[in-house]
Amino acid sequence: MKDEKNIREEDIDIDYLISSGNLKDALIEIRRKTGMNRKAFADYFKIPYRTVQDWELGNRQMPAYLFELMKYKLDKENKD
């Protein structure tokens, strides 16, 4: 039986986060769903680690088109 915390984490709607302009949390959520740590995620997409870190910490804004491309790649490769 899943505890309440796990149920809430699984119910996060990435599309809602994107539509609300919350790409920071959407990126964190999509990375969490892949099971990759930040370093592995950055390496997988060939993006500098520091860039991914800045996006997740909210220090820089991730371009929406790039998030869509990342999501598309993960969907096609069944990484989520």
N, C-alpha and C positions, 0 to 999 in steps of 0.2 A: 504494500500500500504506500502510495506517495504521500509525503508530508506536504503541508500547506505551502511551504516555501517553494518546493519543486513545482507544484501545480502552477503557482503564479509565474514562475520563470518561464515555463513552457507556453503559457498563454499570451506572452508578449507578441503583439502583432507588428511585424516589421513594416508592413505596408502602411499601418497607421502612423508609426514613427516617421516614416518618410513623408507622408502627406502633411504631417504637422510640422515639418521642417526640422525634425530632431534627428539629423543624420549621425550625430555623435553617438547617441544611444542605439540607433539602428546598426551602426558599424560594430559596436560592442556586442550587440545581440547576435548579429550574423557570425561574428568570430566565435562567440560562445557556442553557437549551434554547430560549428565545424569541429569543435573540440581542440582547436589549435591555440597555442599560446600566442602572444603578440609577435614574438620573433618568427615563429613558424609561419604565421599568417602573412607577415611582411615579406618573408622569403618566397612564399608561394606566389604572391602577386608581383614580386620583383619591385617592391616599393621600399624605400629606406625605412628602417625600423623607427627612426626618430620622427618621420612624417606620420606614420601610423600612430605612434605614441601621442604626438601633438593633436591629431584628429580626435583620439579617444579622450584626451584630457580637456578638449575644448580650446586649446591654444590656437588652433587653426581650423578653418572651415573646409571640410571635404567637399569637392565639387559633386553635385547630385548626379551628373552623368557618369562619373567614375564609380559611384556606389552602384548604379544600375548595371554597369558593365561587370563589376565584381560579382554582383548577385546573379547575373546571367551566367557567368563562367561557373560559379558554384552549382547552379541548377543543372547545367549541361553535364557537369562532371560528377553530380550526385554527392557533393561534399557536405551538404547540410542535412 
